[in-house]
Amino acid sequence: MNDIELFSARVCPFAHRSRLALMEKKLSFSLVDIDLHNKPDWFLKINPIGSVPALRQGDFLLHESLVINEYVNECCAEPPLLPGTVQKRAEARQWINYANASLVPAFYRLLKAQDEEKQNRSRAEMGRVLETLDNELQRCKDEGPYWNGKQAGLTDIAFYPWFERWPLLEHYRGLKIPDQFHFLRGWIEQMQQREAVQSGGEPAEYYIEQYAAYAAGKK
């Protein structure tokens, strides 16, 4: 394979997804950190959209984390980050879509909400999302600790960065993951033990500091 460059940002959960995918695949890559508040001109020339993550391989450029992760998964066969059957792959992509359509917007609505009414409404919304995730993880628990069984895959990667950033919601909005969602909590613990997660993550204090202005409604 040609050398892979991943343009990333430590704080960005979408870029975190693609770092995890590359690390789970054990693919070598060069990590280029981009200052999201002062994007260099050279980066905007090669990626006019200006978003991270972006993956470059020779003259080939991709952006958008889920597209990058699908590409990374197809770059080499092992380990597979999607299930082996057509139906299971469709289910995996369905939950990946749920991450983007439900978890991610609920997370940011709650973090950004400034008045008590909006915060309470957003907490209730997030509670429904967490219940859905816990129920699904309970349903598939006999196949393994991860979404698609014994091997962590693209579905786990699609969700995990926001759970690494969950201390933001605890610190700024007082929302912990309820104890009764023990399948979800167990999955988080399993993910936290993975080498890729431990190598590529950040401590809670980092996120709390980085998102302070956002949580205060200043961004």
Secondary structure, 3 states (H helix, E strand, C coil): CCCCEEEECCCCHHHHHHHHHHHHCCCCCEEEECCCCCCCHHHHHHCCCCCCCEEEECCEEEECHHHHHHHHHHHCCCCCCCCCCHHHHHHHHHHHHHHHHHHHHHHHHHHHCCCHHHHHHHHHHHHHHHHHHHHHHHHCHHHCCECCECCCCHHHHHHHHHHHCHHHHHHHHCCCCCCCCHHHHHHHHHHHCCHHHHHHCCCHHHHHHHCHHHHCCCC
